[in-house]
Amino acid sequence: ANHSPLVRQLRTELDEMKAMNDALRLEIRRRNAENEKSDATTLALGKEVSKLEEALVDQQALNRQARQQFEGEAADAFTEREARERVIKKELEATKVSLEGIKADYRRECQIGDIVAARHNSS
């Protein structure tokens, strides 16, 4: 097997290309494995993100519901407070009217007392 230098050179180049080809295939397998891991991680993270987004939507709905309930209760409490205020104002007005009547009665009784005392003193 005495080959010409050109054949030996071509075989050497072919062997080098085969070695390079094997190294490239190994690198491609390694990168494919990394891509599969990355895809699995991305999928897992995507699922986690979906869960978190669902939880966020649920929490936002609960927050809206709580806010609406609070606003409703606050409005009810405000209306109730206004109603109590109206009752108290009416009671206050009635008390003022009654007080004015008592004052007027007292002034009349004082005047009557003054008249009786004056008559008594003059007799």
C-alpha positions as CSV (number, residue, x, y, z in Angstrom):
1,A,0.0,0.0,0.0
2,N,2.4,2.5,-1.3
3,H,0.2,5.4,-2.0
4,S,1.1,8.6,-3.6
5,P,1.7,11.6,-1.4
6,L,-1.5,13.2,-2.8
7,V,-3.6,10.2,-1.7
8,R,-2.0,10.2,1.7
9,Q,-2.7,14.0,2.0
10,L,-6.3,13.5,0.9
11,R,-6.7,10.6,3.5
12,T,-5.2,12.8,6.2
13,E,-7.6,15.6,5.3
14,L,-10.5,13.1,5.2
15,D,-9.6,11.8,8.6
16,E,-9.3,15.4,10.0
17,M,-12.7,16.2,8.4
18,K,-14.2,13.1,10.0
19,A,-12.8,14.0,13.4
20,M,-14.1,17.6,12.9
21,N,-17.5,16.2,11.8
22,D,-17.6,13.9,14.9
23,A,-16.7,16.9,17.1
24,L,-19.5,19.0,15.4
25,R,-22.0,16.2,15.9
26,L,-21.1,15.9,19.5
27,E,-21.4,19.7,19.9
28,I,-24.8,19.6,18.1
29,R,-26.0,16.8,20.5
30,R,-24.8,18.8,23.5
31,R,-26.6,22.0,22.3
32,N,-29.7,20.0,21.5
33,A,-29.6,18.6,25.1
34,E,-29.2,22.2,26.4
35,N,-32.1,23.4,24.2
36,E,-34.3,20.6,25.5
37,K,-33.4,21.6,29.1
38,S,-34.1,25.2,28.2
39,D,-37.4,24.3,26.6
40,A,-38.4,22.3,29.7
41,T,-37.4,25.2,31.9
42,T,-39.3,27.6,29.7
43,L,-42.4,25.4,29.7
44,A,-42.2,25.0,33.5
45,L,-41.8,28.8,33.9
46,G,-44.6,29.4,31.5
47,K,-46.9,27.2,33.6
48,E,-45.8,29.0,36.8
49,V,-46.4,32.4,35.1
50,S,-49.9,31.2,34.1
51,K,-50.6,30.1,37.6
52,L,-49.4,33.5,39.0
53,E,-51.4,35.4,36.4
54,E,-54.5,33.4,37.4
55,A,-53.8,34.1,41.0
56,L,-53.4,37.8,40.2
57,V,-56.7,37.9,38.3
58,D,-58.4,36.0,41.2
59,Q,-56.9,38.4,43.8
60,Q,-57.9,41.5,41.7
61,A,-61.5,40.1,41.6
62,L,-61.4,39.6,45.4
63,N,-60.0,43.1,45.8
64,R,-62.8,44.6,43.6
65,Q,-65.4,42.6,45.5
66,A,-64.0,43.8,48.8
67,R,-63.8,47.4,47.6
68,Q,-67.4,47.3,46.3
69,Q,-68.6,45.7,49.6
70,F,-66.6,48.3,51.6
71,E,-68.0,51.1,49.5
72,G,-71.5,49.7,49.9
73,E,-71.1,49.4,53.6
74,A,-69.5,52.9,53.8
75,A,-72.5,54.3,51.8
76,D,-74.9,52.4,54.1
77,A,-73.1,53.7,57.2
78,F,-73.1,57.3,55.7
79,T,-76.8,57.0,54.9
80,E,-77.5,55.7,58.4
81,R,-75.4,58.5,59.9
82,E,-77.3,61.1,57.9
83,A,-80.6,59.5,59.1
84,R,-79.5,59.6,62.7
85,E,-78.4,63.2,62.2
86,R,-81.8,64.2,60.8
87,V,-83.5,62.5,63.8
88,I,-81.2,64.3,66.2
89,K,-81.8,67.7,64.5
90,K,-85.6,67.1,64.7
91,E,-85.2,66.2,68.4
92,L,-83.0,69.3,68.9
93,E,-85.6,71.6,67.2
94,A,-88.4,70.0,69.2
95,T,-86.4,70.5,72.4
96,K,-85.6,74.2,71.5
97,V,-89.3,74.8,70.8
98,S,-90.2,73.2,74.1
99,L,-87.5,75.2,75.9
100,E,-88.8,78.4,74.3
101,G,-92.3,77.4,75.5
102,I,-91.0,76.8,79.1
103,K,-89.2,80.1,79.0
104,A,-92.3,81.9,77.9
105,D,-94.4,80.1,80.6
106,Y,-91.7,81.1,83.2
107,R,-91.8,84.7,82.0
108,R,-95.6,84.8,82.2
109,E,-95.5,83.2,85.7
110,C,-92.9,85.8,86.7
111,Q,-95.1,88.6,85.4
112,I,-98.1,87.1,87.2
113,G,-96.0,86.8,90.3
114,D,-94.9,90.5,89.9
115,I,-98.5,91.6,89.4
116,V,-99.7,89.6,92.4
117,A,-96.8,90.9,94.5
118,A,-97.6,94.5,93.4
119,R,-101.3,94.1,94.2
120,H,-100.4,92.6,97.6
121,N,-97.9,95.4,98.3
122,S,-100.5,98.1,97.3
123,S,-103.2,96.8,99.5
